[in-house]
Amino acid sequence: MFLDRVKIWIHAGDGGAGAATFRREAHVPRGGPDGGDGGRGGSVYLRVDPGLTTLRDFQYRHHFKAEAGGRGERAKRHGKAGGDLHLVVPPGTAVFDDATDALLADLVATGQETMVARGGRGGLGNVHFATATHRTPKHAQKGEPGEERWLRLELRLIADIGLVGLPNAGKSTILAALTAAKPKIAAYPFTTLEPNLGVMELAEGDERRPSIADVPGLIEGASQGAGLGHAFLRHVERTRVLVHVVDGASRDPEWDYGVIRDELAAHDPTLLEKPLLVAFNKLDLAAAGEAWPAFRRARDRDGTTVVAVSAEAGAGLEDLRMHLAALLPSIEELAEPPEPAGVVVHRLDTMRDTFAVSRDADGAFRIRGRRIERIAVQTDFEVEESAARFQRDLVRMGIDAHLRREGIVPGDMVRIGPVELEWEPEAWEDA
């Protein structure tokens, strides 16, 4: 089965907790803090592997997690950093955040790589919190959780030439005749259920080796979701040249030609701006021979290049090969991915050092902000000193005053990321 669209859940590694330990040595009765830092969690990366052509590796496994960072230890020993997780995808993979539908990356170049989930930072050991007036801090940070999210991966095949047309137009037969590919061929519609790829040899001495994709047959309404072709229209977006294969022996080749043109335009109007060549196929059949003169005159009128072929009999294929060679770019350009070029989208985090307060459906106060959420998850509220430090952070950042202005009362719930706290003003004021 050809797999070109999957959802996967990724979780970067959590950071390791910092240690709250003290020196315990002979002749050092009051040893100071010596807790080491936790290790950073591993991040999750996607990397392009040119040897892949489908997303089949994700067919049965959809959850991936990077290694967590190690805990800090006494004697200022830092925890081990978690190993990064590298997942490989085929060229032409677009990466979307499934929750927001935002494009995160469009990966087309060999070796191109992007981070899709950042590992959590390791917590600081108590050695960092000693001061002149507080020499024995029991406070150490917990590790920061790694990022997690659902991703949607969509593959758009990267091919130099794309074969499009109605079912049973002969696309697979042309692919087999021009390349060493061996697609399934039969005299009934929808024989091709997945794109096939082949590499074509051009004229002797021409070192270019263009790739050809045979896209499953489209039908009227494909751009709105009809038929098998809807799932594969995206695969013609990255081609350099389109070959529109028309069944010359059909009841109305001109109507067939118009249907595919309309569907390409409905999916993406820029597709019709690509170099286009029409292959009028099955010329070995009497019906195609009768329809050929009128079809050729119509293409002459609209300025479209058309070549008559019989893929079954091998007639006209050298002419087709010659026209394709003329439409293809130089060998240097063929070595680079076709447009659109791969991109990685970087978005500014506008909540990094600020916060916002809202109310959840159950009336609880929700505090959002990158910095305060990170502080909350790295605080061990079982340690009194750590809890008091967190409360002072709320006061310092202005969150305490903001909540009071919003009318918070004792017993109200406050949520900060995954942390839930009950408002106890006396405790907060004492801190």
GUMI-536460 format. One record per residue (C-alpha): x, z, y; residue number from 0. Coordinates in pm, whole numbers, plus 50000, padded with zeros to 5 digits. Layout:
BEGIN
<site px="X" pz="Z" py="Y" num="NUM"/>
...
This chain:
BEGIN
<site px="50000" pz="50000" py="50000" num="0"/>
<site px="50126" pz="49911" py="50347" num="1"/>
<site px="50119" pz="50225" py="50562" num="2"/>
<site px="50138" pz="50163" py="50937" num="3"/>
<site px="49956" pz="50466" py="51083" num="4"/>
<site px="50004" pz="50832" py="50985" num="5"/>
<site px="49962" pz="51183" py="51124" num="6"/>
<site px="50231" pz="51442" py="51062" num="7"/>
<site px="50270" pz="51807" py="51161" num="8"/>
<site px="50614" pz="51909" py="51277" num="9"/>
<site px="50747" pz="52257" py="51350" num="10"/>
<site px="51091" pz="52319" py="51498" num="11"/>
<site px="51277" pz="52623" py="51371" num="12"/>
<site px="51213" pz="52963" py="51530" num="13"/>
<site px="51502" pz="53132" py="51704" num="14"/>
<site px="51657" pz="53431" py="51533" num="15"/>
<site px="51598" pz="53782" py="51668" num="16"/>
<site px="51868" pz="53959" py="51863" num="17"/>
<site px="52001" pz="54283" py="51718" num="18"/>
<site px="51958" pz="54629" py="51873" num="19"/>
<site px="52254" pz="54808" py="51717" num="20"/>
<site px="52526" pz="55048" py="51833" num="21"/>
<site px="52891" pz="55095" py="51744" num="22"/>
<site px="52937" pz="55337" py="51459" num="23"/>
<site px="53309" pz="55400" py="51420" num="24"/>
<site px="53524" pz="55701" py="51348" num="25"/>
<site px="53638" pz="55877" py="51663" num="26"/>
<site px="53377" pz="55688" py="51870" num="27"/>
<site px="53089" pz="55939" py="51884" num="28"/>
<site px="52901" pz="55758" py="52160" num="29"/>
<site px="52956" pz="55392" py="52077" num="30"/>
<site px="52779" pz="55149" py="52307" num="31"/>
<site px="52544" pz="54865" py="52216" num="32"/>
<site px="52690" pz="54590" py="52002" num="33"/>
<site px="52388" pz="54387" py="51890" num="34"/>
<site px="52459" pz="54015" py="51854" num="35"/>
<site px="52233" pz="53727" py="51961" num="36"/>
<site px="52001" pz="53540" py="51727" num="37"/>
<site px="52078" pz="53179" py="51640" num="38"/>
<site px="51888" pz="52887" py="51786" num="39"/>
<site px="51626" pz="52727" py="51562" num="40"/>
<site px="51673" pz="52370" py="51445" num="41"/>
<site px="51501" pz="52087" py="51633" num="42"/>
<site px="51307" pz="51796" py="51484" num="43"/>
<site px="51424" pz="51440" py="51556" num="44"/>
<site px="51291" pz="51095" py="51471" num="45"/>
<site px="51555" pz="50826" py="51411" num="46"/>
<site px="51518" pz="50452" py="51352" num="47"/>
<site px="51634" pz="50324" py="51013" num="48"/>
<site px="51643" pz="49941" py="51002" num="49"/>
<site px="51610" pz="49951" py="50624" num="50"/>
<site px="51250" pz="50073" py="50647" num="51"/>
<site px="50948" pz="49848" py="50703" num="52"/>
<site px="50658" pz="50091" py="50650" num="53"/>
<site px="50569" pz="50457" py="50706" num="54"/>
<site px="50529" pz="50508" py="50332" num="55"/>
<site px="50766" pz="50807" py="50331" num="56"/>
<site px="50487" pz="51002" py="50503" num="57"/>
<site px="50212" pz="50898" py="50262" num="58"/>
<site px="50207" pz="51219" py="50059" num="59"/>
<site px="50401" pz="51462" py="50276" num="60"/>
<site px="50264" pz="51542" py="50620" num="61"/>
<site px="50418" pz="51879" py="50711" num="62"/>
<site px="50780" pz="51918" py="50821" num="63"/>
<site px="50965" pz="52224" py="50946" num="64"/>
<site px="51321" pz="52265" py="51067" num="65"/>
<site px="51539" pz="52558" py="50970" num="66"/>
<site px="51503" pz="52887" py="51160" num="67"/>
<site px="51795" pz="53054" py="51334" num="68"/>
<site px="51961" pz="53357" py="51179" num="69"/>
<site px="51923" pz="53713" py="51308" num="70"/>
<site px="52193" pz="53871" py="51520" num="71"/>
<site px="52399" pz="54145" py="51361" num="72"/>
<site px="52602" pz="54444" py="51465" num="73"/>
<site px="52953" pz="54409" py="51604" num="74"/>
<site px="52822" pz="54133" py="51836" num="75"/>
<site px="52793" pz="53887" py="51549" num="76"/>
<site px="52562" pz="53602" py="51641" num="77"/>
<site px="52309" pz="53460" py="51399" num="78"/>
<site px="52367" pz="53117" py="51249" num="79"/>
<site px="52198" pz="52824" py="51424" num="80"/>
<site px="51923" pz="52656" py="51221" num="81"/>
<site px="51990" pz="52305" py="51094" num="82"/>
<site px="51817" pz="52020" py="51276" num="83"/>
<site px="51566" pz="51809" py="51084" num="84"/>
<site px="51603" pz="51429" py="51110" num="85"/>
<site px="51310" pz="51215" py="50997" num="86"/>
<site px="51365" pz="50839" py="50967" num="87"/>
<site px="51110" pz="50579" py="51074" num="88"/>
<site px="51111" pz="50197" py="51073" num="89"/>
<site px="51190" pz="49995" py="51387" num="90"/>
<site px="50877" pz="49948" py="51596" num="91"/>
<site px="50735" pz="50299" py="51555" num="92"/>
<site px="50534" pz="50434" py="51848" num="93"/>
<site px="50509" pz="50815" py="51860" num="94"/>
<site px="50201" pz="50980" py="52012" num="95"/>
<site px="50106" pz="51344" py="52067" num="96"/>
<site px="49788" pz="51352" py="51861" num="97"/>
<site px="49622" pz="51620" py="52074" num="98"/>
<site px="49665" pz="51442" py="52409" num="99"/>
<site px="49718" pz="51081" py="52294" num="100"/>
<site px="50026" pz="51073" py="52519" num="101"/>
<site px="50304" pz="50830" py="52424" num="102"/>
<site px="50620" pz="51029" py="52351" num="103"/>
<site px="50850" pz="50750" py="52236" num="104"/>
<site px="50853" pz="50384" py="52136" num="105"/>
<site px="51139" pz="50343" py="51890" num="106"/>
<site px="51266" pz="49991" py="51827" num="107"/>
<site px="51647" pz="49988" py="51832" num="108"/>
<site px="51860" pz="50059" py="51527" num="109"/>
<site px="51983" pz="50417" py="51541" num="110"/>
<site px="51759" pz="50508" py="51834" num="111"/>
<site px="51669" pz="50877" py="51818" num="112"/>
<site px="51440" pz="51116" py="52003" num="113"/>
<site px="51369" pz="51486" py="51982" num="114"/>
<site px="50999" pz="51551" py="51913" num="115"/>
<site px="51010" pz="51932" py="51876" num="116"/>
<site px="51269" pz="52164" py="52026" num="117"/>
<site px="51401" pz="52460" py="51831" num="118"/>
<site px="51339" pz="52807" py="51969" num="119"/>
<site px="51615" pz="52993" py="52151" num="120"/>
<site px="51769" pz="53289" py="51977" num="121"/>
<site px="51690" pz="53632" py="52119" num="122"/>
<site px="51956" pz="53823" py="52309" num="123"/>
<site px="52107" pz="54132" py="52148" num="124"/>
<site px="52095" pz="54469" py="52321" num="125"/>
<site px="52454" pz="54431" py="52438" num="126"/>
<site px="52317" pz="54210" py="52720" num="127"/>
<site px="52088" pz="54481" py="52858" num="128"/>
<site px="52335" pz="54762" py="52915" num="129"/>
<site px="52378" pz="54865" py="53278" num="130"/>
<site px="52570" pz="55131" py="53465" num="131"/>
<site px="52265" pz="55356" py="53461" num="132"/>
<site px="52131" pz="55260" py="53117" num="133"/>
<site px="52418" pz="55251" py="52871" num="134"/>
<site px="52223" pz="55265" py="52543" num="135"/>
<site px="51945" pz="55005" py="52561" num="136"/>
<site px="51725" pz="54976" py="52253" num="137"/>
<site px="51575" pz="54656" py="52385" num="138"/>
<site px="51665" pz="54325" py="52219" num="139"/>
<site px="51475" pz="53999" py="52234" num="140"/>
<site px="51285" pz="53844" py="51947" num="141"/>
<site px="51359" pz="53479" py="51878" num="142"/>
<site px="51159" pz="53215" py="52062" num="143"/>
<site px="50917" pz="53023" py="51837" num="144"/>
<site px="51002" pz="52658" py="51780" num="145"/>
<site px="50772" pz="52393" py="51918" num="146"/>
<site px="50503" pz="52261" py="51686" num="147"/>
<site px="50255" pz="51977" py="51720" num="148"/>
<site px="50066" pz="51703" py="51539" num="149"/>
<site px="50215" pz="51357" py="51591" num="150"/>
<site px="50057" pz="51019" py="51530" num="151"/>
<site px="50299" pz="50747" py="51424" num="152"/>
<site px="50193" pz="50385" py="51464" num="153"/>
<site px="50407" pz="50102" py="51335" num="154"/>
<site px="50415" pz="49768" py="51510" num="155"/>
<site px="50633" pz="49540" py="51302" num="156"/>
<site px="50926" pz="49384" py="51482" num="157"/>
<site px="50949" pz="49017" py="51382" num="158"/>
<site px="51074" pz="48711" py="51563" num="159"/>
<site px="50783" pz="48495" py="51444" num="160"/>
<site px="50428" pz="48606" py="51370" num="161"/>
<site px="50188" pz="48398" py="51157" num="162"/>
<site px="49824" pz="48448" py="51258" num="163"/>
<site px="49504" pz="48278" py="51153" num="164"/>
<site px="49176" pz="48316" py="50970" num="165"/>
<site px="49171" pz="48433" py="50607" num="166"/>
<site px="49278" pz="48163" py="50359" num="167"/>
<site px="49434" pz="47946" py="50630" num="168"/>
<site px="49758" pz="47930" py="50428" num="169"/>
<site px="49980" pz="48174" py="50616" num="170"/>
<site px="50129" pz="48325" py="50301" num="171"/>
<site px="50197" pz="47980" py="50157" num="172"/>
<site px="50382" pz="47880" py="50475" num="173"/>
<site px="50581" pz="48204" py="50467" num="174"/>
<site px="50681" pz="48142" py="50105" num="175"/>
<site px="50774" pz="47781" py="50184" num="176"/>
<site px="50992" pz="47871" py="50484" num="177"/>
<site px="51161" pz="48184" py="50343" num="178"/>
<site px="51254" pz="48353" py="50019" num="179"/>
<site px="50956" pz="48588" py="50050" num="180"/>
<site px="50712" pz="48596" py="49758" num="181"/>
<site px="50376" pz="48709" py="49894" num="182"/>
<site px="50064" pz="48710" py="49680" num="183"/>
<site px="49896" pz="48369" py="49712" num="184"/>
<site px="49546" pz="48278" py="49592" num="185"/>
<site px="49265" pz="48040" py="49691" num="186"/>
<site px="49031" pz="48307" py="49826" num="187"/>
<site px="49005" pz="48498" py="50155" num="188"/>
<site px="49183" pz="48829" py="50217" num="189"/>
<site px="49446" pz="48775" py="49950" num="190"/>
<site px="49697" pz="48929" py="50191" num="191"/>
<site px="49615" pz="49297" py="50244" num="192"/>
<site px="49939" pz="49394" py="50415" num="193"/>
<site px="50194" pz="49217" py="50634" num="194"/>
<site px="50472" pz="49036" py="50453" num="195"/>
<site px="50818" pz="48980" py="50599" num="196"/>
<site px="51065" pz="48702" py="50532" num="197"/>
<site px="51384" pz="48561" py="50685" num="198"/>
<site px="51404" pz="48189" py="50762" num="199"/>
<site px="51702" pz="47958" py="50746" num="200"/>
<site px="51718" pz="47706" py="51030" num="201"/>
<site px="51915" pz="47380" py="51042" num="202"/>
<site px="52259" pz="47357" py="50886" num="203"/>
<site px="52514" pz="47515" py="51120" num="204"/>
<site px="52252" pz="47724" py="51302" num="205"/>
<site px="52352" pz="48086" py="51241" num="206"/>
<site px="52023" pz="48232" py="51364" num="207"/>
<site px="51818" pz="48405" py="51094" num="208"/>
<site px="51475" pz="48473" py="51245" num="209"/>
<site px="51233" pz="48707" py="51068" num="210"/>
<site px="50872" pz="48602" py="51004" num="211"/>
<site px="50571" pz="48830" py="50961" num="212"/>
<site px="50262" pz="48706" py="50780" num="213"/>
<site px="49979" pz="48910" py="50933" num="214"/>
<site px="49660" pz="48960" py="50726" num="215"/>
<site px="49378" pz="48727" py="50818" num="216"/>
<site px="49175" pz="48798" py="51130" num="217"/>
<site px="48803" pz="48735" py="51162" num="218"/>
<site px="48564" pz="48712" py="51454" num="219"/>
<site px="48526" pz="49057" py="51607" num="220"/>
<site px="48860" pz="49186" py="51475" num="221"/>
<site px="48957" pz="49325" py="51816" num="222"/>
<site px="48642" pz="49542" py="51807" num="223"/>
<site px="48715" pz="49672" py="51458" num="224"/>
<site px="48566" pz="49406" py="51230" num="225"/>
<site px="48735" pz="49302" py="50908" num="226"/>
<site px="49080" pz="49378" py="50775" num="227"/>
<site px="49260" pz="49224" py="51071" num="228"/>
<site px="49170" pz="49504" py="51313" num="229"/>
<site px="49434" pz="49735" py="51165" num="230"/>
<site px="49702" pz="49467" py="51193" num="231"/>
<site px="49649" pz="49314" py="51537" num="232"/>
<site px="49913" pz="49550" py="51674" num="233"/>
<site px="50174" pz="49383" py="51452" num="234"/>
<site px="50176" pz="49063" py="51658" num="235"/>
<site px="50253" pz="49251" py="51981" num="236"/>
<site px="50631" pz="49257" py="51929" num="237"/>
<site px="50680" pz="48901" py="51803" num="238"/>
<site px="50874" pz="48650" py="52011" num="239"/>
<site px="50684" pz="48344" py="51888" num="240"/>
<site px="50333" pz="48307" py="51745" num="241"/>
<site px="50247" pz="48044" py="51487" num="242"/>
<site px="49872" pz="47992" py="51475" num="243"/>
<site px="49790" pz="47857" py="51129" num="244"/>
<site px="49467" pz="47656" py="51113" num="245"/>
<site px="49298" pz="47549" py="50790" num="246"/>
<site px="49264" pz="47176" py="50849" num="247"/>
<site px="49022" pz="47141" py="50556" num="248"/>
<site px="48774" pz="47401" py="50684" num="249"/>
<site px="48424" pz="47311" py="50799" num="250"/>
<site px="48525" pz="47321" py="51169" num="251"/>
<site px="48899" pz="47359" py="51243" num="252"/>
<site px="48835" pz="47355" py="51619" num="253"/>
<site px="48599" pz="47652" py="51591" num="254"/>
<site px="48852" pz="47836" py="51372" num="255"/>
<site px="49118" pz="47777" py="51635" num="256"/>
<site px="48898" pz="47919" py="51912" num="257"/>
<site px="48806" pz="48232" py="51717" num="258"/>
<site px="49167" pz="48343" py="51677" num="259"/>
<site px="49249" pz="48264" py="52039" num="260"/>
<site px="48956" pz="48479" py="52152" num="261"/>
<site px="49055" pz="48770" py="51928" num="262"/>
<site px="49417" pz="48766" py="52046" num="263"/>
<site px="49302" pz="48761" py="52409" num="264"/>
<site px="49055" pz="49045" py="52349" num="265"/>
<site px="49324" pz="49263" py="52189" num="266"/>
<site px="49593" pz="49192" py="52449" num="267"/>
<site px="49575" pz="48896" py="52693" num="268"/>
<site px="49955" pz="48886" py="52718" num="269"/>
<site px="49971" pz="48765" py="52356" num="270"/>
<site px="49858" pz="48421" py="52471" num="271"/>
<site px="50153" pz="48412" py="52712" num="272"/>
<site px="50401" pz="48416" py="52423" num="273"/>
<site px="50553" pz="48088" py="52301" num="274"/>
<site px="50287" pz="47945" py="52069" num="275"/>
<site px="50295" pz="47678" py="51803" num="276"/>
<site px="49991" pz="47559" py="51605" num="277"/>
<site px="50038" pz="47467" py="51240" num="278"/>
<site px="49755" pz="47242" py="51118" num="279"/>
<site px="49772" pz="47318" py="50745" num="280"/>
<site px="49646" pz="47160" py="50419" num="281"/>
<site px="49707" pz="46802" py="50533" num="282"/>
<site px="49722" pz="46704" py="50164" num="283"/>
<site px="49343" pz="46748" py="50146" num="284"/>
<site px="49114" pz="46463" py="50252" num="285"/>
<site px="48903" pz="46678" py="50486" num="286"/>
<site px="49213" pz="46785" py="50680" num="287"/>
<site px="49331" pz="46425" py="50709" num="288"/>
<site px="48997" pz="46328" py="50864" num="289"/>
<site px="48997" pz="46621" py="51110" num="290"/>
<site px="49361" pz="46584" py="51217" num="291"/>
<site px="49334" pz="46308" py="51482" num="292"/>
<site px="49059" pz="46486" py="51680" num="293"/>
<site px="49235" pz="46824" py="51654" num="294"/>
<site px="49565" pz="46675" py="51772" num="295"/>
<site px="49398" pz="46509" py="52074" num="296"/>
<site px="49239" pz="46842" py="52170" num="297"/>
<site px="49577" pz="47019" py="52160" num="298"/>
<site px="49733" pz="46738" py="52364" num="299"/>
<site px="49468" pz="46796" py="52629" num="300"/>
<site px="49534" pz="47170" py="52653" num="301"/>
<site px="49913" pz="47127" py="52634" num="302"/>
<site px="49966" pz="47314" py="52306" num="303"/>
<site px="50227" pz="47202" py="52056" num="304"/>
<site px="50077" pz="47130" py="51715" num="305"/>
<site px="50247" pz="47032" py="51388" num="306"/>
<site px="50063" pz="46896" py="51086" num="307"/>
<site px="50185" pz="47041" py="50757" num="308"/>
<site px="50098" pz="47082" py="50395" num="309"/>
<site px="50257" pz="47409" py="50289" num="310"/>
<site px="50143" pz="47348" py="49930" num="311"/>
<site px="50304" pz="47004" py="49908" num="312"/>
<site px="50597" pz="47083" py="50139" num="313"/>
<site px="50508" pz="46809" py="50390" num="314"/>
<site px="50589" pz="46866" py="50759" num="315"/>
<site px="50783" pz="47187" py="50701" num="316"/>
<site px="51111" pz="47053" py="50838" num="317"/>
<site px="50926" pz="46944" py="51153" num="318"/>
<site px="50777" pz="47294" py="51178" num="319"/>
<site px="51121" pz="47448" py="51128" num="320"/>
<site px="51267" pz="47225" py="51402" num="321"/>
<site px="50996" pz="47321" py="51654" num="322"/>
<site px="51044" pz="47691" py="51578" num="323"/>
<site px="51418" pz="47662" py="51630" num="324"/>
<site px="51353" pz="47516" py="51975" num="325"/>
<site px="51125" pz="47809" py="52071" num="326"/>
<site px="51356" pz="48086" py="51953" num="327"/>
<site px="51618" pz="48243" py="52182" num="328"/>
<site px="51994" pz="48249" py="52127" num="329"/>
<site px="52161" pz="48441" py="51848" num="330"/>
<site px="52267" pz="48708" py="52099" num="331"/>
<site px="51907" pz="48764" py="52209" num="332"/>
<site px="51784" pz="48768" py="51850" num="333"/>
<site px="52022" pz="49057" py="51782" num="334"/>
<site px="51831" pz="49269" py="52035" num="335"/>
<site px="51478" pz="49403" py="51975" num="336"/>
<site px="51205" pz="49190" py="52132" num="337"/>
<site px="51004" pz="49329" py="52419" num="338"/>
<site px="50862" pz="49576" py="52482" num="339"/>
<site px="51191" pz="49762" py="52471" num="340"/>
<site px="51204" pz="50104" py="52316" num="341"/>
<site px="51135" pz="50394" py="52549" num="342"/>
<site px="51145" pz="50770" py="52534" num="343"/>
<site px="50904" pz="50934" py="52776" num="344"/>
<site px="51032" pz="51243" py="52959" num="345"/>
<site px="50765" pz="51454" py="53129" num="346"/>
<site px="50832" pz="51719" py="53392" num="347"/>
<site px="50718" pz="52066" py="53289" num="348"/>
<site px="50530" pz="52177" py="53600" num="349"/>
<site px="50462" pz="52525" py="53457" num="350"/>
<site px="50821" pz="52620" py="53383" num="351"/>
<site px="50860" pz="52894" py="53647" num="352"/>
<site px="50501" pz="52935" py="53766" num="353"/>
<site px="50184" pz="53070" py="53609" num="354"/>
<site px="49809" pz="53012" py="53614" num="355"/>
<site px="49529" pz="53254" py="53527" num="356"/>
<site px="49195" pz="53149" py="53379" num="357"/>
<site px="48917" pz="53299" py="53166" num="358"/>
<site px="48854" pz="53214" py="52801" num="359"/>
<site px="48501" pz="53169" py="52669" num="360"/>
<site px="48487" pz="53532" py="52552" num="361"/>
<site px="48585" pz="53662" py="52897" num="362"/>
<site px="48949" pz="53735" py="52816" num="363"/>
<site px="49210" pz="53656" py="53082" num="364"/>
<site px="49441" pz="53369" py="52983" num="365"/>
<site px="49784" pz="53351" py="53148" num="366"/>
<site px="49967" pz="53019" py="53118" num="367"/>
<site px="50323" pz="52944" py="53220" num="368"/>
<site px="50635" pz="52840" py="53034" num="369"/>
<site px="50847" pz="53135" py="53145" num="370"/>
<site px="50595" pz="53416" py="53097" num="371"/>
<site px="50484" pz="53277" py="52759" num="372"/>
<site px="50845" pz="53270" py="52644" num="373"/>
<site px="50901" pz="53629" py="52762" num="374"/>
<site px="50586" pz="53743" py="52581" num="375"/>
<site px="50675" pz="53595" py="52243" num="376"/>
<site px="51029" pz="53731" py="52267" num="377"/>
<site px="50912" pz="54087" py="52335" num="378"/>
<site px="50886" pz="54340" py="52052" num="379"/>
<site px="50592" pz="54549" py="52168" num="380"/>
<site px="50659" pz="54805" py="51893" num="381"/>
<site px="50966" pz="54913" py="52091" num="382"/>
<site px="50857" pz="55121" py="52390" num="383"/>
<site px="51153" pz="55016" py="52603" num="384"/>
<site px="51082" pz="54645" py="52537" num="385"/>
<site px="50712" pz="54684" py="52620" num="386"/>
<site px="50797" pz="54862" py="52947" num="387"/>
<site px="51042" pz="54586" py="53038" num="388"/>
<site px="50773" pz="54323" py="52978" num="389"/>
<site px="50532" pz="54511" py="53205" num="390"/>
<site px="50792" pz="54517" py="53482" num="391"/>
<site px="50832" pz="54140" py="53440" num="392"/>
<site px="50458" pz="54098" py="53500" num="393"/>
<site px="50484" pz="54297" py="53820" num="394"/>
<site px="50797" pz="54110" py="53935" num="395"/>
<site px="50637" pz="53768" py="53877" num="396"/>
<site px="50319" pz="53863" py="54066" num="397"/>
<site px="50097" pz="53839" py="53760" num="398"/>
<site px="49992" pz="54204" py="53778" num="399"/>
<site px="49871" pz="54166" py="54136" num="400"/>
<site px="49697" pz="53838" py="54056" num="401"/>
<site px="49502" pz="53996" py="53769" num="402"/>
<site px="49391" pz="54281" py="53991" num="403"/>
<site px="49264" pz="54035" py="54251" num="404"/>
<site px="49071" pz="53857" py="53977" num="405"/>
<site px="48887" pz="54183" py="53903" num="406"/>
<site px="49045" pz="54289" py="53575" num="407"/>
<site px="48923" pz="54627" py="53449" num="408"/>
<site px="49054" pz="54870" py="53183" num="409"/>
<site px="48991" pz="54743" py="52832" num="410"/>
<site px="48993" pz="54371" py="52928" num="411"/>
<site px="49190" pz="54143" py="52697" num="412"/>
<site px="49488" pz="53951" py="52835" num="413"/>
<site px="49624" pz="53655" py="52636" num="414"/>
<site px="49967" pz="53505" py="52696" num="415"/>
<site px="50041" pz="53231" py="52445" num="416"/>
<site px="49982" pz="53385" py="52100" num="417"/>
<site px="50016" pz="53742" py="52237" num="418"/>
<site px="49706" pz="53956" py="52304" num="419"/>
<site px="49728" pz="54270" py="52518" num="420"/>
<site px="49468" pz="54520" py="52632" num="421"/>
<site px="49471" pz="54606" py="53001" num="422"/>
<site px="49576" pz="54968" py="53050" num="423"/>
<site px="49647" pz="55011" py="53421" num="424"/>
<site px="49793" pz="55361" py="53387" num="425"/>
<site px="50057" pz="55242" py="53145" num="426"/>
<site px="50138" pz="54942" py="53361" num="427"/>
<site px="50171" pz="55153" py="53676" num="428"/>
<site px="50396" pz="55405" py="53497" num="429"/>
<site px="50625" pz="55123" py="53394" num="430"/>
